[in-house]
């Protein structure tokens, strides 16, 4: 079944946030990009940077290189929006990875595109797949497994994806940076057109973790809701104030250099 596709995605439109290059896309453009990737064939890597991921990338040049070489990098964090503004740039929209995956699932249900879910704890991927197929009748989740983020488990996952083929969309849920490294290692071998690192999204879909209610999302307070409902995340979220301080210091330094250059 042919799917109507309007090319609105400009791959050259990027904004740098503390060394990580992120596409300045809105939700429609990001979805159009994913549709285009599937229709054009080949394999494409999609990443969803947020402040925590940017902080990891600052310490890890190899991970930063993987992010910056991605085919689509969405601004998935309100902190990125503020950091860009302090640098005199402006992302047009906060594009949430969870919402983008759900929009692609709806499109896939009507287009006949087949999905494979990899990662999370044992049983989570299968539960998430069942929930997605119930929510989007016609969606085909043709494989699901926990697998392992380490290279030793790559061949088993590759074989499972081959056995389930054809696969058009692969969600990898090992958390950053493991999921992005997995995709970078296996992207060309699997040949799946859209490969997305989705972090804890499968936990949301399976119902094992609650997603923030809409009011929290509209107020850009998802991080606070997750901290309350999953207090064990407090160590990870220490990256948020650190990110804010570094972004502020970086912006001040840039402004001073600009003034001295006049």
Secondary structure, 3 states (H helix, E strand, C coil): CCCCCCCCCCCCCEEEECCEEEECCCHHHHHHHHHHHHHHCCCEEEECCCHHHHHHHHHCHHHHHHHHCCCEECCCCHHHHHHHHHCCCCCCCCCCHHHHHHHHHHHHHHHCCEEEEEECCCCHHHHHHHHHHHHCCCCEEEEEECCCCCHHHHHHHHHHHHHHCCCCEEEEECCCCHHHHHHHHHHHHHCCCEEEECCCHHHHHHCCCCCCCHHHHHCCCHHHHHHHHCHHHHCCCHHHHHHHHHHHHHHHHHHHHHHHCC
